[in-house]
Amino acid sequence: MPDARSAPLAGRSLRSRSSVTRLLLLLAGALAVHLRKGDGPQKYAPALVCGLLVAVYLALHLGSAR
């Protein structure tokens, strides 16, 4: 049975994953809009790079939660 000190950490982890997932969806939307407008790589590169970094963070975070 988990002790009382570890219970709040479980909630933080869930909120963190939820926040990171929302950020990833926001960046995917930004990338989609840039591509739909026909912007060049200079315009959509920041959204792409940040999205990849957030995806890697989320994958590592999910992997360490198990």
C-alpha positions as CSV (number, residue, x, y, z in Angstrom):
1,M,0.0,0.0,0.0
2,P,1.5,3.4,-1.0
3,D,2.2,5.8,1.8
4,A,0.6,9.2,2.2
5,R,3.6,11.0,0.8
6,S,3.6,9.3,-2.6
7,A,-0.1,10.0,-3.3
8,P,0.3,13.7,-4.3
9,L,3.1,12.7,-6.7
10,A,0.8,10.4,-8.6
11,G,-1.6,13.3,-9.3
12,R,1.3,15.6,-10.4
13,S,2.5,13.0,-12.8
14,L,-1.0,12.7,-14.3
15,R,-1.4,16.4,-14.6
16,S,2.1,16.7,-16.1
17,R,1.4,14.1,-18.7
18,S,-2.0,15.8,-19.5
19,S,-0.3,19.2,-19.9
20,V,2.5,17.8,-22.1
21,T,-0.1,16.0,-24.2
22,R,-2.1,19.2,-24.7
23,L,1.1,21.1,-25.6
24,L,1.9,18.4,-28.2
25,L,-1.6,18.8,-29.7
26,L,-1.2,22.6,-29.8
27,L,2.1,22.3,-31.6
28,A,0.6,19.8,-34.0
29,G,-2.1,22.3,-34.8
30,A,0.4,25.0,-35.4
31,L,2.3,22.8,-37.7
32,A,-0.9,21.8,-39.6
33,V,-1.8,25.5,-40.0
34,H,1.6,26.4,-41.3
35,L,1.6,23.5,-43.8
36,R,-2.0,24.4,-44.9
37,K,-1.0,28.0,-45.6
38,G,2.0,26.8,-47.7
39,D,4.6,28.4,-45.4
40,G,8.2,27.4,-46.0
41,P,10.3,25.4,-43.6
42,Q,11.6,28.5,-42.0
43,K,8.1,29.3,-40.7
44,Y,7.1,25.8,-39.5
45,A,10.5,24.5,-38.3
46,P,10.1,25.9,-34.7
47,A,6.7,24.1,-34.3
48,L,8.2,20.9,-35.7
49,V,11.3,20.9,-33.5
50,C,9.4,21.8,-30.3
51,G,6.8,19.1,-31.1
52,L,9.5,16.5,-31.5
53,L,11.2,17.6,-28.3
54,V,7.9,17.5,-26.4
55,A,7.1,14.0,-27.9
56,V,10.4,12.7,-26.8
57,Y,9.8,14.1,-23.3
58,L,6.4,12.6,-23.2
59,A,7.7,9.2,-24.3
60,L,10.4,9.3,-21.6
61,H,8.0,10.5,-19.0
62,L,5.6,7.7,-19.8
63,G,8.3,5.1,-19.8
64,S,9.6,6.2,-16.4
65,A,6.1,6.2,-14.9
66,R,5.8,2.4,-15.2
